[in-house]
């Protein structure tokens, strides 16, 4: 006679295996903090979380770009503010030159130094190689400056990067005027300084000045026929009047540029705050999908560890009972 049945042992072993599988799963949840760590855990949630994670990384890159843009705009705004102060001083010097008996050549020495400072301030307004106040041949003055602002995923799965733009005025095709002077200095070889508030002669022509006055010359542009604002002993009262008017017009345009820089800098700050909030929302949303409830998992872990100990004891008891019965019938 042989004994083939050991039902109690098999049952205890089956329960212990189930307990060990559950324990392993719970230990993984506790160690990783995730209840959906792989696609096999929950394919739908894993796919959503993976996509959102990649979007969140893209949003992080947008935040970096916004931070860089904010720094660049801060430098540009500082340069414009300094330039406005300098041009205001030049204007006051020109007004002082209208007094009878004043030494215009000495005043001009001061104006010359102030104009040199204008050039220095404009060229120094660069952050990470990006200068928003000096226009060179590398830039297209007819297109707005753009800053990455947000990463957008459409309902159809398509993605795009939206931008913030800086553009005071869109010029007509082939025609410019004083309102197109969105930079402080226009040093393009292909122009005559028309996009620079300090280098354009549009103020003079629009005001009907006798000469095409500019505050400073464009370095590379065609300056034929232009006259840089300055004084000598023979400067007439009419010349002074024209120079004062041109300088005042330049100040108004520079104020417009500075205001546009300030407005864009504020938009950058607001967009950066939104991007940070969006990152927090992404992280929170991912957590709701895949994060483990650590309090619940810890409680389950302790219960399963106890259950395993009881399962081991039950298996030992079942094995002992089976061995006893086997010994009783081994000689039959």
C-alpha positions as CSV (number, residue, x, y, z in Angstrom):
1,X,0.0,0.0,0.0
2,X,1.3,3.5,-0.9
3,X,0.1,7.0,0.1
4,X,0.0,9.5,-2.8
5,X,-2.3,12.2,-1.2
6,X,-0.8,15.0,0.9
7,X,-3.5,17.6,0.5
8,X,-2.7,19.6,3.6
9,X,1.0,20.0,2.5
10,X,0.0,21.1,-1.1
11,X,-2.5,23.6,0.3
12,X,0.0,25.1,2.7
13,X,2.6,25.3,-0.1
14,X,0.2,27.0,-2.5
15,X,-0.8,29.6,0.1
16,X,2.8,30.3,0.9
17,X,3.7,30.8,-2.8
18,X,0.8,33.3,-3.2
19,X,1.9,35.1,-0.1
20,X,5.5,35.4,-1.4
21,X,4.3,36.7,-4.8
22,X,2.2,39.4,-3.1
23,X,5.1,40.2,-0.7
24,X,7.5,40.7,-3.6
25,X,5.1,43.0,-5.3
26,X,4.5,45.0,-2.2
27,X,8.2,45.2,-1.5
28,X,8.8,46.6,-5.0
29,X,6.1,49.2,-4.4
30,X,7.7,50.3,-1.1
31,X,11.3,50.3,-2.5
32,X,10.4,52.2,-5.7
33,X,7.5,54.3,-4.4
34,X,5.6,53.2,-7.5
35,X,2.6,50.9,-8.0
36,X,3.0,51.2,-11.8
37,X,6.7,50.9,-12.5
38,X,6.5,48.9,-15.7
39,X,4.1,48.5,-18.6
40,X,3.0,45.1,-17.3
41,X,1.8,46.7,-14.1
42,X,-0.8,48.8,-15.9
43,X,-0.2,49.4,-19.6
44,X,-2.6,52.4,-19.9
45,X,-1.4,54.3,-16.8
46,X,2.3,53.5,-17.7
47,X,1.8,54.9,-21.2
48,X,0.1,58.1,-19.9
49,X,2.8,58.6,-17.2
50,X,5.6,58.1,-19.7
51,X,4.2,60.6,-22.1
52,X,3.6,63.2,-19.4
53,X,7.1,62.7,-18.1
54,X,8.6,63.5,-21.5
55,X,6.4,66.6,-21.7
56,X,7.5,67.6,-18.3
57,X,11.1,67.4,-19.4
58,X,10.3,69.6,-22.4
59,X,8.5,72.0,-20.1
60,X,11.7,72.1,-18.0
61,X,13.7,73.1,-21.1
62,X,11.1,75.9,-21.7
63,X,11.7,77.1,-18.1
64,X,15.5,77.2,-18.8
65,X,14.9,79.2,-22.0
66,X,12.6,81.6,-20.2
67,X,15.2,82.1,-17.5
68,X,17.8,82.9,-20.2
69,X,15.4,85.2,-21.9
70,X,14.6,87.0,-18.7
71,X,18.3,87.6,-18.1
72,X,18.8,88.9,-21.6
73,X,15.8,91.2,-21.4
74,X,17.0,92.5,-18.0
75,X,20.4,93.4,-19.6
76,X,18.7,95.0,-22.6
77,X,16.3,97.0,-20.4
78,X,19.2,98.2,-18.3
79,X,21.1,99.3,-21.4
80,X,18.1,101.3,-22.8
81,X,17.5,103.0,-19.4
82,X,21.2,104.0,-19.3
83,X,21.0,105.2,-22.9
84,X,17.9,107.3,-22.1
85,X,19.8,109.0,-19.3
86,X,22.8,109.7,-21.5
87,X,20.6,111.1,-24.4
88,X,18.7,113.2,-21.8
89,X,22.0,114.7,-20.7
90,X,23.0,115.4,-24.4
91,X,19.7,117.2,-24.8
92,X,20.4,119.3,-21.8
93,X,23.8,120.2,-23.2
94,X,22.3,121.2,-26.5
95,X,19.8,123.4,-24.7
96,X,22.6,125.0,-22.7
97,X,24.4,125.7,-26.0
98,X,21.5,128.1,-27.0
99,X,22.7,130.6,-24.3
100,X,24.5,133.7,-25.6
101,X,28.3,133.6,-25.2
102,X,28.5,130.0,-24.2
103,X,31.6,128.1,-25.5
104,X,30.0,125.5,-27.9
105,X,33.3,123.7,-28.5
106,X,33.6,122.8,-24.8
107,X,30.0,121.6,-24.7
108,X,30.8,119.5,-27.8
109,X,33.7,117.9,-26.0
110,X,31.2,116.7,-23.4
111,X,28.7,115.6,-26.0
112,X,31.4,113.6,-27.8
113,X,32.2,111.7,-24.6
114,X,28.5,111.1,-24.0
115,X,28.0,109.7,-27.6
116,X,31.0,107.4,-27.1
117,X,29.3,106.2,-23.9
118,X,26.1,105.5,-25.9
119,X,28.0,103.2,-28.2
120,X,29.8,101.5,-25.3
121,X,26.5,100.9,-23.4
122,X,24.8,99.5,-26.5
123,X,27.6,97.1,-27.4
124,X,28.0,95.9,-23.8
125,X,24.3,94.9,-23.5
126,X,25.0,91.3,-24.4
127,X,24.1,88.2,-22.4
128,X,25.4,84.9,-23.5
129,X,26.3,86.4,-26.8
130,X,22.8,87.7,-27.5
131,X,22.4,91.5,-27.8
132,X,18.8,92.9,-28.3
133,X,19.8,96.5,-28.7
134,X,22.4,96.3,-31.4
135,X,21.3,95.1,-34.9
136,X,23.9,93.3,-37.0
137,X,23.9,91.5,-40.4
138,X,23.1,88.3,-38.5
139,X,19.6,89.6,-37.6
140,X,16.6,90.1,-39.7
141,X,15.0,93.4,-38.7
142,X,11.7,92.6,-40.4
143,X,11.1,89.6,-38.2
144,X,10.3,89.8,-34.5
145,X,12.6,88.4,-31.8
146,X,11.1,85.2,-30.4
147,X,11.4,83.5,-27.1
148,X,10.2,79.9,-26.4
149,X,7.3,80.2,-24.0
150,X,5.4,76.9,-23.7
151,X,5.3,73.3,-24.9
152,X,1.9,72.3,-26.2
153,X,0.5,68.8,-26.9
154,X,-2.6,68.8,-29.0
155,X,-5.6,66.5,-28.7
156,X,-4.4,64.6,-31.7
157,X,-1.0,64.0,-30.2
158,X,0.8,66.7,-32.2
159,X,3.2,69.0,-30.4
160,X,4.4,72.5,-30.9
161,X,6.4,75.2,-29.1
162,X,4.6,78.6,-28.7
163,X,6.7,81.8,-28.4
164,X,6.6,85.2,-27.0
165,X,7.6,87.9,-29.4
166,X,9.1,91.4,-29.2
167,X,8.0,93.7,-32.0
168,X,7.2,97.3,-31.7
169,X,6.0,97.9,-35.2
170,X,5.9,95.7,-38.3
171,X,7.4,97.7,-41.2
172,X,5.7,98.1,-44.5
173,X,7.3,96.3,-47.4
174,X,10.5,98.2,-48.3
175,X,9.4,101.3,-46.3
176,X,10.6,102.3,-42.9
177,X,10.0,105.2,-40.6
178,X,11.0,106.3,-37.1
179,X,8.6,103.9,-35.4
180,X,10.6,101.0,-36.9
181,X,13.7,101.9,-34.7
182,X,13.3,98.9,-32.4
183,X,17.0,98.7,-31.5
184,X,19.3,101.3,-30.1
185,X,21.9,100.9,-32.8
186,X,21.6,99.5,-36.4
187,X,25.1,98.5,-37.6
188,X,24.0,96.4,-40.6
189,X,26.1,96.8,-43.7
190,X,22.9,96.5,-45.9
191,X,21.1,99.5,-44.3
192,X,21.7,103.1,-43.3
193,X,21.0,102.7,-39.6
194,X,17.2,103.0,-40.0
195,X,16.3,100.4,-37.4
196,X,18.4,102.0,-34.6
197,X,16.9,104.8,-32.4
198,X,20.4,106.3,-32.2
199,X,21.4,105.8,-35.8
200,X,18.2,106.5,-37.8
201,X,17.9,109.8,-39.8
202,X,14.1,109.4,-40.0
203,X,13.5,111.8,-37.1
204,X,15.3,114.6,-39.1
205,X,13.4,113.9,-42.3
206,X,10.0,113.6,-40.6
207,X,10.6,116.8,-38.6
208,X,11.8,118.7,-41.8
209,X,15.3,119.4,-40.3
210,X,17.8,121.1,-42.6
211,X,20.2,118.3,-42.2
212,X,19.9,114.5,-41.8
213,X,20.9,114.4,-38.1
214,X,21.6,111.2,-36.3
215,X,22.8,110.7,-32.7
216,X,25.7,108.4,-33.7
217,X,26.7,106.8,-37.0
218,X,26.1,103.2,-38.0
219,X,29.4,101.4,-38.1
220,X,28.7,99.4,-41.2
221,X,25.7,101.1,-42.8
222,X,25.6,103.7,-45.5
223,X,25.8,107.0,-43.7
224,X,26.0,109.2,-46.9
225,X,24.3,112.5,-46.3
226,X,23.9,112.0,-42.6
227,X,25.2,114.4,-40.0
228,X,26.1,113.3,-36.4
229,X,24.8,115.6,-33.8
230,X,27.6,117.8,-32.5
231,X,28.6,121.4,-32.1
232,X,31.3,123.8,-33.2
233,X,31.9,127.5,-32.9
234,X,29.7,128.2,-36.0
235,X,26.7,126.1,-35.1
236,X,23.6,128.3,-35.8
237,X,20.5,128.7,-33.7
238,X,18.5,126.9,-36.3
239,X,20.9,124.0,-36.3
240,X,20.6,123.8,-32.5
241,X,16.8,123.9,-32.8
242,X,16.9,121.0,-35.2
243,X,19.3,118.9,-33.1
244,X,17.2,119.4,-30.0
245,X,14.1,118.3,-31.9
246,X,15.8,115.2,-33.3
247,X,17.2,114.4,-29.8
248,X,13.8,114.7,-28.2
249,X,12.3,112.5,-30.9
250,X,15.0,109.9,-30.3
251,X,14.2,110.0,-26.6
252,X,10.5,109.3,-27.2
253,X,11.3,106.3,-29.4
254,X,13.8,105.0,-26.9
255,X,11.2,105.3,-24.2
256,X,8.8,103.2,-26.4
257,X,11.6,100.6,-26.8
258,X,12.3,100.5,-23.1
259,X,8.5,100.2,-22.4
260,X,8.3,97.3,-24.8
261,X,11.3,95.6,-23.2
262,X,9.7,96.0,-19.7
263,X,6.4,94.6,-20.9
264,X,8.0,91.6,-22.5
265,X,10.1,91.0,-19.3
266,X,6.9,91.0,-17.3
267,X,5.3,88.5,-19.7
268,X,8.4,86.3,-19.4
269,X,8.1,86.4,-15.6
270,X,4.4,85.5,-15.8
271,X,5.0,82.7,-18.3
272,X,7.8,81.3,-16.1
273,X,5.5,81.2,-13.1
274,X,3.0,79.4,-15.2
275,X,5.6,76.9,-16.4
276,X,6.6,76.2,-12.8
277,X,3.0,75.6,-11.8
278,X,2.5,73.4,-14.8
279,X,5.5,71.3,-13.8
280,X,4.0,70.9,-10.3
281,X,0.7,69.8,-11.9
282,X,2.4,67.4,-14.2
283,X,4.2,65.8,-11.3
284,X,1.1,65.6,-9.2
285,X,-0.9,64.1,-12.1
286,X,1.8,61.4,-12.7
287,X,1.8,60.6,-9.0
288,X,-1.9,60.0,-8.9
289,X,-1.5,57.5,-11.7
290,X,1.6,55.5,-10.7
291,X,2.7,56.4,-7.2
292,X,2.1,53.9,-4.4
293,X,0.2,54.8,-1.3
294,X,3.2,54.3,1.1
295,X,1.1,54.2,4.2
296,X,-1.2,51.6,2.8
297,X,1.7,49.6,1.2
298,X,3.7,49.7,4.5
299,X,0.7,48.3,6.3
300,X,0.2,45.6,3.7
301,X,4.0,44.7,3.8
302,X,3.8,44.1,7.6
303,X,0.7,42.0,7.2
304,X,2.2,39.9,4.4
305,X,5.4,39.4,6.3
306,X,3.3,38.0,9.2
307,X,1.2,36.0,6.9
308,X,4.4,34.4,5.4
309,X,5.6,33.5,8.8
310,X,2.3,31.8,9.5
311,X,2.4,30.1,6.1
312,X,5.9,28.7,6.9
313,X,4.6,27.4,10.2
314,X,1.5,25.9,8.6
315,X,3.7,24.2,6.0
316,X,6.0,22.8,8.7
317,X,3.0,21.5,10.6
318,X,1.5,19.9,7.4
319,X,4.9,18.3,6.6
320,X,5.2,16.9,10.1
321,X,1.7,15.4,10.0
322,X,2.4,13.9,6.5
323,X,5.7,12.4,7.8
324,X,4.0,10.9,10.8
325,X,1.3,9.2,8.7
326,X,3.9,7.9,6.3
327,X,5.8,6.3,9.1
328,X,2.7,4.6,10.4
329,X,2.0,3.0,7.1
330,X,5.4,2.4,5.7
331,X,5.5,-1.3,6.8
332,X,2.0,-2.1,5.6
